[in-house]
Amino acid sequence: MLKLEKAMQALKKGDETAFLEIYQTTHRLVYYTVYQILKDSELSKDFKFSGS
């Protein structure tokens, strides 16, 4: 989690490359969390990539 916290701080300071680090760290968790709610793989992918 420390890696994610550092990336969040870097993003707050304007480091745009930190966004990629955050995405790579969290995208699977976001997908699986949304999938557990929606029970639909395609909708979960759409949600994850839409930024909603």
N, C-alpha and C positions, 0 to 999 in steps of 0.2 A: 504494500500500500504506500510505502514511502516514495517509490518511483512515481506513482500516480500523483501524490501530493506535490512533488517537485515539478511535475509537468503542469499541474494546475497553477502553481505559482508563476512558472515561466510564461504560461499563456496570459495570465493577468498582467504581466509586464510587457506583453506585446510579442512574445516569441511565437510566431505562427507555426513553426515546426512542432511545437509542443502539442498542437491539436492532433497531429498524426499519432503521436505517442499516446495521447488519451484515447483516441479512437481504437488503436490497436489493442490497448489494454482492456477496453470495456465493450467492444462491439458484440462479442459472443454472449456476454451477460445480458446485454440489452435485448438481443434476439431471443434468447431462451426465456427471459422474463416476459416479454411481450407474447411469445408463443404460448406460455402457460396461461395467459389471460385469454388470448384470442382463439387458441387451438387451431390455427390456420397458418401453415408455413409461408405461403405467398404473402398474405397480409402482414405477417410478422417481418418478412424481408422488406416489404414496402414501407412499413412503419420505421424500421431501423434506418433505412436510407433516405427517408423523406425529411428527417430532422424534426419530426413532430414530437 
